[in-house]
Amino acid sequence: MVTEPAYTGARLYDTFLNQREAARPQDWPTANAIRDQANQSGLVIEDSPQGPRWSLGPR
């Protein structure tokens, strides 16, 4: 059995862009909800003084 990663290609890009779009107008509840959902699936989105960073974490 082959296990597919939770985030690949377009889905990874779309999730990251959706989170950034919510953060831009300071819609923090939506941005945080998207970030939390992504984190649960293995995509870690972090804000830093240099800008947003993402990485693939444990699922």
C-alpha positions in Angstrom: 0.0 0.0 0.0 1.4 3.4 -1.0 0.6 6.3 1.4 0.0 9.6 -0.3 1.4 12.7 1.4 -1.3 15.0 2.8 0.0 18.0 0.8 1.3 17.9 -2.7 1.7 20.4 -5.5 -1.3 22.6 -6.1 -2.9 21.8 -2.7 0.2 22.9 -0.8 0.3 26.1 -2.9 -3.4 26.8 -2.5 -3.3 26.3 1.3 -0.3 28.6 1.7 -1.9 31.3 -0.4 -5.3 31.1 1.4 -3.6 31.5 4.7 -1.6 34.5 3.4 -4.7 36.1 1.9 -6.5 35.8 5.2 -3.6 37.3 7.1 -3.2 40.3 4.8 -6.4 42.1 5.8 -5.6 40.9 9.4 -8.4 38.3 9.4 -6.5 36.5 12.2 -9.3 34.0 13.1 -9.4 32.7 9.5 -5.7 32.8 9.0 -5.2 30.9 12.3 -7.8 28.3 11.4 -6.2 27.6 8.1 -2.8 27.4 9.8 -4.1 25.0 12.4 -5.8 22.8 9.8 -2.5 22.7 7.7 -0.5 21.9 10.8 -2.7 18.9 11.5 -2.0 17.6 8.0 1.7 18.1 8.2 2.2 21.6 6.6 3.7 24.0 9.1 3.2 27.7 8.4 5.1 30.1 10.6 5.3 33.9 10.6 8.7 35.5 11.2 10.0 39.0 11.0 11.4 38.1 7.5 8.0 36.9 6.3 6.1 33.7 6.3 7.9 30.3 6.2 6.5 26.9 5.6 7.9 23.4 6.1 6.6 19.8 6.0 6.4 18.5 9.6 5.3 15.3 11.1 1.8 14.1 10.4 
